Amino acid sequence: MNKNIILTIMFGILLISCTSAAFISLGIFKAGDNVSLIQLCDDCTYNNITSIIYPNGTIALGEAEMTKDGTQYNYTYLPILEIYGTYTVNGFGDEGGADTVWAYTFEVTYMGQELTNSQAILYLGLLGLLILIMGIIFFGIGLLPNKNTTDEEGKIMSISYLKYLRTSLWFVEWILFIAMMFISSNLAIAYLGTTLISSVFFKLFYICFALTPLIVILWMIHFFVSFFHDKQFQALLNRGFFPQGKI
C-alpha cells in the first residue's frame, strides 16, 4: 500500500511538472512594443488577469480587468524595456459559470524574434571582419611615413604626400571603432539578455559619435594647413632651397 501511495505521489508531481512546463506561448515580441494579451471564451461574462510575472520571478502586474470584444478578451501590456525573457500571464474567467484559471507565456527580446545560430554567425562574423580590417589598416599605417623626408641635419629633401594617407587611415580606424561599439552593444543586448554590458558599449558609441564632428573639423584644419605649408616647401625645393623643418 505504501508503495502505491509513493508511486501515486511521484506520478502526481511529474504530471504537475509537465503541465507547468506546457504553457502555451503567445509569441515573441520586440522590446518597447505593446503586447496584446488575449483570452478566448465563448461562454464567459468576464476574464481577468491575476498577475504577470517577470522572467526573474517578481510580479510585473497585479490583477487587471480585460476588455471584452465578443468572445475575445484583451489587455494591452507594455513590458519594461530593460527586462528580457519569458513573461508568465495568469488569469481566470467564468467559463460555464465556474471560475476557471488559465495561464500562458510570451517572450520579449531586443529584436522581437528568436535568435538563430545563423544570425549569431552573421553578426559575430561581421564584428570579426571589422576587427580584421582594423588590424590590416593599422599595419598599413605603420608602413607609411609620418613626415617629410629629411637629411641628417634636418633639412627637408622631399615632400612626402603619403603622410596624408596615414592621417586619413587613422580617421577610417576611428569610424570602424564606432561601428564596432554599435555592433557590440547590439550583440550584448541580444545574446546576453541584459543591458548592463550593452549600455557600456552604447555609451562609448554615443560619446565617440558625438566627438566625430569635432574630430573632422580639427582633421580638416590640420590637413589644409599642413598641405599649404608643404606646397610652400615644395616651391622652395623646386628653386633649389633645402630648408630645415619638421613638416
Secondary structure, DSSP 8 states (H G I E B T S, - for coil): -HHHHHHHHHHHHHHHHHHHHT-EEEEEEETTS-EEEEEE-SS-S-EEEEEEE-TTSSEEE--EE-EEETTEEEEEE---TT--EEEEEEEEE-GGGS-EEEEEEEEEESSSS---HHHHHHHHHHHHHHHHHHHHHHHHHHHS-SS-EE-TT-BEEE--THHHHHHHHHHHHHHHHHHHHHHHHHHHHHHS--SHHHHHHHHHHHHHHHHHHHHHHHHHHHHHHHHHHHHHHHHHHHTT---B---
